Amino acid sequence: MSYVEENSVLKSYFDGSRRLSNIFWAISVSLGGLGFFITGLSSFFKANLLVFSDSSEISFIPQGIVLLFYGTVGSILGIFLILTIWWNVGSGYNEYNRASQEVLLYRRGFPGKNRELTFTFPFEEVKSIKMRIKEGLNPKRQLLLCLVDSREIPLTGIEQPTALSKIEDEAITIAKYLNVFLETE
């Protein structure tokens, strides 16, 4: 996440689903699904449609049908992952504006009626900034906007765990800017 301060506005931007790991999995799942689908079709037509393998020994019932099913599901999942990356679902920014005394959270979703989500909270509703840090097998480091009515709104995306010093610096920067307390969990 990067912070930009200009004209009494602090903004933090973050990426959504356009990450190298997501691109890798989208390509892998798509190619795997396509390979299964073509192998299933090869068993149906009794012809070798794949150049690099021999599928003449595969009978259509039941192996070919199962390969067609897995290929269809894999291809659909691959298309879903590719579209999620294309639309950059989950990207957005957080804006802390001293002039209007508001915190604005903007996120991009899937196309449709609620493609762009915008949440606005006045400074008076902000109680504190909370750092939620869980170490172990699945480490989680997250910043939360704690409101007076006990709601906790996530400020960071779901990325690879960031360095502890970096998330601490981000939390301190936001807490100082909003003039609120910093909590840890």
C-alpha angles and dihedrals in degrees: 000000000000127000124215121185120195133147095358091308124116114198131185120193127196138180123248125202095332096104130132093242092054091048090051093051094044091054093043095049092044094050092044092050091048091050093051091046094050091046090053090050090048090056091050096049093037088230130115105246094168115074097203099049140043112233097168092106094059115098117217094229113083106346098045093049091050091048090050090050094048090044092052093048092046092049093049091049090048091051090049091052093047092050091047089055092043092052091042093226113201098026120128146107143259117228124196109192119189093184095059093027091230140126112217122195116193124187134172120225138173118311115276140071094327099039093133120041118197124181123184126194126180117233090245090066094053112097101173149322114258128203111208109196122177119173127192135072094342105028116202125193115178140162118219133193105223115206130203091251090059097257116142114207117193113237098183129063127237101269136136110303108278124221114281093235091053095051090045090053091049092049092048092048093052095042092051092046092051092038093230136127124275117227131188130206 
